[in-house]
Amino acid sequence: MKRLIVVGAGPAGLALALQLAEAGLPVTLLEASHSFSRQFRGDGLMPSGLEALARMGLAQRVEELPQRPIHSWSFWIEGQQLFHVNEPMGALVPCRLVAQQALLEAMLQRALRQPSFRWQAGTPVQELLLRNQRVVGVALADGRRLEAALVVGCDGRRSRLREQAGLALQTEAAELDLLWFQLPAPPRMLEHNSFMTLVAGGSIASAFVGPSGALQLGWVLQPGQSAPAAGSAWAEAFAALAPGWLADHLRAHATQLQGPQRLGVQVGLAPRWQRPGLLLLGDAAHPMSPVRAQGINMALRDSLVAAELLIRAARSSSDGQRLCQALDQACRAIEARRKPEVRAMQRLQRQEARQGHWLSHTALLRQGLVQCRPLAGPLVRRLWMARQRPLREGLADGLPPARLAFTPPT
Ligand SMILES: Cc1cc2nc3c(=O)[nH]c(=O)nc-3n(C[C@H](O)[C@H](O)[C@H](O)COP(=O)(O)OP(=O)(O)OC[C@H]3O[C@@H](n4cnc5c(N)ncnc54)[C@H](O)[C@@H]3O)c2cc1C
């Protein structure tokens, strides 16, 4: 059988290539970077993503990776706690921060054990090869040309393959930037890791302890909004959002700041994820907002469904035209199976973001909530909880059956 090519070794591409290789299909994974050592855009795994990993047979391996559980979610307005909710909120497993680099490396090591798997890192894909309107392979930046029965584009939110294939992306108007930075964690947060959402004076930010044990801060900036000046100015600005104990910690550690990195957040959905010979998955098909940690989880769930249908299609036909037709049909089915969940998650993310924006830009509302905290806190908590179940667990179900159940931590 002709090879399947997967482009991009993020969560979507690696998870897909691994499953295809474990099923014995000839698969080549192409990655632009030489290594996984880059600053990652988050490590948050929801029960929905953990379930996908378990169904791929990776539950045990995930347990062995560097990670940190989230103990609770807490919401702070003008430095005062409005409410907090403990994990796991009725789910079997709590949300976890699993080091993404370690997760990708673990998947790669496992794929490398499969004789049908080929790994090619350090050279980006430059363009798609087309024959009679069908994608038949890729050309690499070093000039090599690789033919394939199917190309799967898992090359992230600014997907070159999506652009090359002429597949549009409907972006959400309200793009935002995120100032993303780390510093040593306060002992109090190392012990009780709460994912803190901080709203004050027109700004919104988050703070939590990542899998490495460092305090990870994310500060939402509107496009064009200038970031605080370097030096201690950033610490003062961030401290203004935080409760007193965190503000003191930020000021004390201002010089140890790593970053800050300004990340452009693009959110959107491609109306079509496939054309003959090509399928898009993960952020390439639907760049996700960082709100409530959905992108890795959706990418893993895309890959799980895609693997099931592509393996079935590949086994149903031998080489040639019939195989191509079966793969194209599978790609259409994958898009149809995955789109409803992705759409639902993006809608819920939008609601969360809109609520945060409204709160951060309405001083009277913030003052009212702070003054009436004992009454307002439980009410806002109930409203917030109402949309957390799907954001944590995904939509029921449409996933293939489990190969191994996840063991809930004791
Ligand atoms: C600040 C921030 C924090 C986030 N936090 C979380 C979180 O905690 N939890 C969560 O679930 N989601 C989070 N997300 C979203 C998440 O990062 C993405 O949705 C997720 O990484 C998408 O996975 P992917 O495999 O589709 O793409 P990516 O992870 O973007 O991987 C794409 C890969 O393709 C490679 N590539 C690109 N172009 C080419 C090319 N031409 N040739 C070959 N290779 C190429 C890239 O090098 C990369 O390795 C966050 C996002 C942001 C911005």
The ligand as a Tripos MOL2 file, in Angstrom:
@<TRIPOS>MOLECULE
LIG
   53    58     1     0     0
SMALL
NO_CHARGES

@<TRIPOS>ATOM
      1 C1         -1.3080   30.2660   25.2280 C.3       1 LIG1
      2 C2         -2.0390   29.0180   24.8610 C.ar      1 LIG1
      3 C3         -2.2710   28.0770   25.8570 C.ar      1 LIG1
      4 C4         -2.9670   26.8950   25.5290 C.ar      1 LIG1
      5 N1         -3.1880   25.9960   26.5160 N.ar      1 LIG1
      6 C5         -3.8420   24.8540   26.2270 C.ar      1 LIG1
      7 C6         -4.0760   23.8780   27.2360 C.ar      1 LIG1
      8 O1         -3.6690   24.0280   28.3970 O.2       1 LIG1
      9 N2         -4.7750   22.7520   26.8870 N.ar      1 LIG1
     10 C7         -5.2480   22.5530   25.6280 C.ar      1 LIG1
     11 O2         -5.9220   21.5250   25.3910 O.2       1 LIG1
     12 N3         -4.9970   23.4520   24.6390 N.ar      1 LIG1
     13 C8         -4.3130   24.5910   24.9030 C.ar      1 LIG1
     14 N4         -4.0680   25.4860   23.9170 N.ar      1 LIG1
     15 C9         -4.4320   25.1460   22.5180 C.3       1 LIG1
     16 C10        -3.4200   24.1160   21.9780 C.3       1 LIG1
     17 O3         -2.1030   24.5910   22.1360 O.3       1 LIG1
     18 C11        -3.6470   23.7770   20.4880 C.3       1 LIG1
     19 O4         -5.0240   23.7390   20.2150 O.3       1 LIG1
     20 C12        -3.0130   22.3990   20.1570 C.3       1 LIG1
     21 O5         -1.6180   22.4520   20.3310 O.3       1 LIG1
     22 C13        -3.3450   21.9730   18.7310 C.3       1 LIG1
     23 O6         -2.6190   20.7970   18.4210 O.3       1 LIG1
     24 P1         -2.2200   20.4560   16.9060 P.3       1 LIG1
     25 O7         -1.4820   19.1570   16.9430 O.co2     1 LIG1
     26 O8         -3.4120   20.5800   16.0460 O.co2     1 LIG1
     27 O9         -1.2660   21.6430   16.4610 O.3       1 LIG1
     28 P2          0.1670   22.1460   17.0610 P.3       1 LIG1
     29 O10         0.3070   21.7520   18.4890 O.co2     1 LIG1
     30 O11         0.2060   23.5790   16.7120 O.co2     1 LIG1
     31 O12         1.2210   21.3230   16.2110 O.3       1 LIG1
     32 C14         1.4730   21.6180   14.8570 C.3       1 LIG1
     33 C15         2.8220   21.0260   14.4790 C.3       1 LIG1
     34 O13         3.0020   21.1680   13.0660 O.3       1 LIG1
     35 C16         4.3240   21.5930   12.7930 C.3       1 LIG1
     36 N5          4.3180   22.2760   11.4960 N.ar      1 LIG1
     37 C17         3.7620   23.4740   11.2020 C.ar      1 LIG1
     38 N6          3.9320   23.7680    9.8970 N.ar      1 LIG1
     39 C18         4.6010   22.7180    9.3540 C.ar      1 LIG1
     40 C19         5.0680   22.4150    8.0340 C.ar      1 LIG1
     41 N7          4.8840   23.2660    7.0140 N.pl3     1 LIG1
     42 N8          5.7180   21.2480    7.8370 N.ar      1 LIG1
     43 C20         5.9170   20.3680    8.8570 C.ar      1 LIG1
     44 N9          5.4930   20.6240   10.1220 N.ar      1 LIG1
     45 C21         4.8410   21.7670   10.3700 C.ar      1 LIG1
     46 C22         4.6750   22.4990   13.9790 C.3       1 LIG1
     47 O14         6.0720   22.6210   14.1440 O.3       1 LIG1
     48 C23         4.0000   21.7300   15.1380 C.3       1 LIG1
     49 O15         4.8610   20.7680   15.6950 O.3       1 LIG1
     50 C24        -3.4120   26.6810   24.2110 C.ar      1 LIG1
     51 C25        -3.1840   27.6280   23.2170 C.ar      1 LIG1
     52 C26        -2.5230   28.8050   23.5470 C.ar      1 LIG1
     53 C27        -2.3150   29.8320   22.4890 C.3       1 LIG1
@<TRIPOS>BOND
     1     1     2 1
     2     2     3 ar
     3     2    52 ar
     4     3     4 ar
     5     4     5 ar
     6     4    50 ar
     7     5     6 ar
     8     6     7 ar
     9     6    13 1
    10     7     8 2
    11     7     9 ar
    12     9    10 ar
    13    10    11 2
    14    10    12 ar
    15    12    13 ar
    16    13    14 ar
    17    14    15 1
    18    14    50 ar
    19    15    16 1
    20    16    17 1
    21    16    18 1
    22    18    19 1
    23    18    20 1
    24    20    21 1
    25    20    22 1
    26    22    23 1
    27    23    24 1
    28    24    25 2
    29    24    26 1
    30    24    27 1
    31    27    28 1
    32    28    29 2
    33    28    30 1
    34    28    31 1
    35    31    32 1
    36    32    33 1
    37    33    34 1
    38    33    48 1
    39    34    35 1
    40    35    36 1
    41    35    46 1
    42    36    37 ar
    43    36    45 ar
    44    37    38 ar
    45    38    39 ar
    46    39    40 ar
    47    39    45 ar
    48    40    41 1
    49    40    42 ar
    50    42    43 ar
    51    43    44 ar
    52    44    45 ar
    53    46    47 1
    54    46    48 1
    55    48    49 1
    56    50    51 ar
    57    51    52 ar
    58    52    53 1
@<TRIPOS>SUBSTRUCTURE
     1 LIG1         1 GROUP 0 **** ****
